[in-house]
Amino acid sequence: MINEISFAQNKSAAAFDKQGHRGCRGLMPENTIPAMLHALDLGVTTLEMDVVISKDQKVLLSHEPFFNHEITVKPNGEAVKEQEEKQLNIYRMQYDEISQYDVGSLAHPRFPKQLKMKVHKPLLSDVFEQVKKYCSEKKRALPFFNIETKSLPIGDGVYHPRPAEFVDLLMQAIQQAGMETFVTIQSFDFRTLQYLHEKYPQISTAMLIEEDDQRDIETQLTALGFQPSIYSPHYRLVTENLLKFCHSRNIKVIPWTVNNKAEIQRLRKMGVDGIITDYPDLFE
């Protein structure tokens, strides 16, 4: 059972939130248990990850709702081709089948430092279990979990359930693991955040903002309809005025995805509340 002491230690440690993107994508296969555990060794305070839904309503880690050709080997040993990847629709597959695909053995074209290993897309429940076990063995406080709902209106009923069902399935997995106080739900799809805020108002929320979003922050907040816990823009959007605006309203600013040490240091000096990076080893 998670105790109050570990939670208090965790909150203190997270004064500046060091977030490992997809675990530590620059160093280990993304959104896998080995990536999450290695990120813990590198001192992250929050594990960032993406979730999708399988045909049998399992919540599992994956950035796309299909098997990306850059990282996937099929059960027969053949690499997934780009032209077939979207046909390998996770929302149309049972988890037993999904777990047979290897998403760690291919050399990633954009992350040459990434360690290769045979590994599959894990269930969120298994991630929680393994992280709890690891932290207990290492006698360290539990991290937080920043979980992105991967959904778009165009994908409803095709690549994922509609927002209410998606969020209810995610929250069921979180509640069964007793992790409500350790999670933030983030999304570019404001619909999932709006439903979450309405039905599960106690859960921390983060609004993700694309680099090409031309709206000012007040317009974005109006579109969301409530004040989130965290404003999470592309790092190039961070300005002194943005930080002043958010902090005056008690909204944390945690930009993504910063993979340069000098840029991490610059943003920290500006006063961001945390940073999401593929390379947690760049944190001091």
C-alpha positions in Angstrom: 0.0 0.0 0.0 1.2 3.5 -0.8 1.9 5.3 2.5 1.5 9.0 3.3 5.2 9.4 4.0 6.2 8.3 0.5 3.7 10.7 -1.0 5.0 13.6 1.1 8.6 12.8 0.1 7.5 12.7 -3.5 5.7 16.1 -3.4 8.8 17.6 -1.9 11.2 16.0 -4.4 9.0 17.3 -7.3 9.6 21.1 -6.6 11.1 21.1 -10.0 9.5 18.3 -12.0 11.9 16.2 -14.0 9.8 14.3 -16.5 11.0 11.4 -18.6 9.3 11.5 -22.0 7.8 8.1 -22.8 10.1 6.9 -20.0 13.4 7.9 -21.6 12.9 7.6 -25.3 16.4 8.8 -26.2 17.9 5.9 -24.3 15.5 3.0 -24.1 12.5 1.8 -26.2 9.7 4.2 -25.7 6.7 3.6 -23.5 8.0 0.3 -22.1 8.6 -0.9 -18.6 12.5 -1.0 -19.0 12.3 2.7 -20.2 10.3 3.6 -17.1 12.6 1.9 -14.7 15.7 3.3 -16.2 14.2 6.8 -16.0 13.8 6.2 -12.3 17.5 5.4 -12.1 18.2 8.7 -13.7 16.3 10.6 -11.0 13.0 11.6 -12.8 10.2 12.7 -10.5 7.5 12.0 -13.1 7.2 9.3 -15.7 5.5 10.6 -18.9 3.6 8.1 -21.1 0.9 7.7 -23.6 -2.1 5.3 -23.5 -4.4 3.7 -26.0 -7.2 1.2 -25.7 -7.3 -2.3 -27.1 -10.3 -4.2 -28.5 -10.8 -6.0 -25.2 -10.8 -2.6 -23.4 -7.3 -2.9 -21.9 -5.4 0.3 -21.2 -1.9 0.0 -22.6 1.1 2.2 -23.3 1.5 3.4 -26.9 2.1 6.7 -28.6 0.1 5.7 -31.7 -3.1 3.7 -31.7 -1.4 1.4 -34.3 2.1 -0.2 -34.6 4.6 2.4 -35.8 6.8 1.0 -38.5 9.9 2.8 -37.0 9.9 0.6 -33.9 7.8 -2.6 -34.6 8.7 -6.2 -35.5 5.7 -8.5 -36.1 5.4 -11.8 -34.4 6.7 -13.6 -37.5 9.9 -11.6 -37.3 9.2 -9.2 -40.1 9.5 -5.4 -39.6 6.3 -3.5 -40.0 6.2 -1.5 -43.3 5.1 2.1 -43.3 2.3 1.4 -45.7 0.7 -1.2 -43.4 1.2 0.3 -40.0 -2.2 1.9 -39.7 -3.9 -1.4 -40.6 -2.4 -2.8 -37.4 -5.0 -0.9 -35.4 -4.6 -1.6 -31.7 -8.2 -0.7 -31.0 -9.2 -3.7 -33.2 -6.8 -6.1 -31.6 -6.9 -8.2 -28.4 -4.2 -7.5 -25.9 -2.9 -11.1 -26.1 -2.2 -10.5 -29.8 -0.7 -7.0 -29.2 1.8 -8.3 -26.6 3.3 -10.5 -29.3 4.7 -7.5 -31.2 8.3 -6.5 -30.5 8.7 -2.7 -30.1 12.3 -2.5 -29.0 14.6 -4.4 -31.3 14.8 -2.1 -34.3 17.4 0.7 -34.5 15.4 3.9 -34.1 16.3 6.3 -37.0 16.0 9.4 -34.8 17.4 8.1 -31.5 20.8 6.4 -32.1 21.6 6.1 -28.4 18.5 4.0 -27.7 19.4 0.6 -26.3 17.8 -2.2 -28.3 15.9 -5.1 -26.6 13.0 -7.3 -27.3 10.1 -5.8 -25.5 6.3 -5.3 -25.9 3.7 -2.6 -25.2 2.8 -3.0 -21.5 -0.6 -2.7 -19.8 -0.8 0.5 -17.6 -1.6 -1.8 -14.7 1.6 -3.7 -15.2 3.6 -0.4 -15.3 2.1 0.6 -12.0 2.9 -2.7 -10.5 6.5 -2.9 -11.7 7.2 0.7 -10.7 5.8 0.1 -7.2 7.9 -3.0 -6.8 11.1 -1.3 -8.1 10.6 1.7 -5.8 10.1 -0.6 -2.8 13.3 -2.5 -3.6 15.3 0.7 -4.1 13.7 2.3 -1.1 12.8 5.4 -3.0 9.6 7.4 -3.1 7.1 6.7 -5.9 7.2 9.0 -8.9 4.3 10.7 -10.4 2.7 9.6 -13.7 1.9 12.0 -16.5 -0.5 10.0 -18.7 -1.6 11.3 -22.1 -4.9 10.2 -23.7 -4.1 9.6 -27.4 -7.3 10.6 -29.1 -8.7 12.9 -31.8 -12.3 13.5 -32.9 -11.5 11.9 -36.3 -10.4 8.7 -34.5 -13.6 8.2 -32.4 -14.9 4.7 -32.9 -12.0 3.9 -35.3 -8.8 4.1 -33.3 -10.2 4.6 -29.9 -13.4 4.9 -27.9 -15.2 8.3 -27.5 -13.8 10.5 -24.7 -16.1 9.4 -21.9 -15.4 5.7 -22.4 -11.7 6.3 -22.9 -11.4 8.3 -19.7 -13.6 5.9 -17.7 -11.4 2.9 -18.7 -8.2 4.9 -17.9 -9.6 6.0 -14.5 -10.7 2.4 -13.7 -7.1 1.2 -14.2 -5.8 4.1 -12.1 -8.3 3.5 -9.3 -7.7 -0.2 -9.2 -4.0 0.5 -8.7 -4.8 3.1 -6.0 -2.8 5.7 -7.9 -5.2 8.7 -8.1 -3.0 11.0 -6.1 0.0 10.2 -8.2 -1.4 10.9 -11.7 -1.9 13.8 -14.0 -3.9 13.3 -17.2 -2.7 15.3 -20.2 -4.1 15.7 -23.7 -4.2 17.8 -26.9 -7.8 16.6 -27.1 -9.6 18.9 -24.7 -12.7 16.7 -24.8 -11.0 14.1 -22.6 -9.8 16.8 -20.1 -13.3 18.3 -20.0 -14.9 15.0 -19.3 -12.3 14.2 -16.7 -12.7 17.5 -15.0 -16.5 17.0 -14.8 -16.5 13.4 -13.6 -13.2 13.2 -11.8 -12.5 16.7 -10.6 -9.9 15.6 -8.0 -7.5 14.4 -10.8 -4.7 16.8 -11.9 -4.9 17.9 -15.5 -2.4 19.2 -18.1 -3.4 20.9 -21.3 -1.0 20.1 -24.1 -0.3 22.9 -26.7 1.2 22.4 -30.2 3.9 24.7 -31.4 1.8 25.9 -34.3 -1.2 26.8 -32.1 -1.7 30.5 -32.8 -4.3 31.2 -30.1 -3.3 33.2 -27.1 -3.4 31.4 -23.7 -6.6 33.1 -22.6 -8.4 31.9 -25.8 -7.0 28.4 -25.2 -8.2 28.4 -21.6 -11.6 29.6 -22.7 -11.7 26.7 -25.2 -10.8 24.2 -22.4 -13.5 25.7 -20.1 -11.7 25.4 -16.8 -8.3 26.1 -15.2 -6.0 23.1 -15.6 -3.3 22.2 -13.0 -0.6 22.4 -15.7 -0.1 24.3 -19.0 2.2 22.2 -21.1 3.3 23.9 -24.4 6.0 23.1 -26.9 9.1 24.6 -25.3 9.5 27.2 -28.0 6.3 28.9 -26.9 7.5 29.6 -23.4 8.0 33.3 -22.7 8.4 35.4 -19.6 4.9 36.8 -20.1 3.4 33.3 -20.4 5.1 32.2 -17.1 3.9 35.4 -15.4 0.3 34.8 -16.6 0.2 31.1 -15.5 1.9 31.6 -12.2 -0.4 34.5 -11.3 -3.2 31.9 -11.7 -1.4 29.1 -9.9 -1.0 27.1 -13.1 2.3 25.3 -13.5 4.2 25.5 -16.8 5.9 22.3 -17.9 7.1 22.4 -21.6 7.8 19.6 -23.9 10.1 18.0 -25.4 13.5 19.6 -24.5 16.5 17.5 -25.6 19.3 20.0 -25.3 21.1 20.6 -22.0 21.6 24.3 -22.6 17.9 24.7 -23.4 17.0 22.8 -20.3 19.2 25.2 -18.2 17.8 28.3 -19.9 14.2 27.3 -19.3 14.9 26.4 -15.7 16.4 29.9 -15.2 13.3 31.4 -16.7 11.2 29.7 -14.0 9.4 26.8 -15.6 8.0 24.3 -13.1 9.3 21.2 -14.9 10.6 19.9 -18.2 9.7 16.9 -20.3 12.7 15.3 -22.1 13.7 12.2 -24.0 17.0 12.3 -22.2 16.6 12.5 -18.4 20.4 12.1 -18.1 20.6 15.7 -19.1 19.1 16.9 -15.8 21.7 18.0 -13.3 
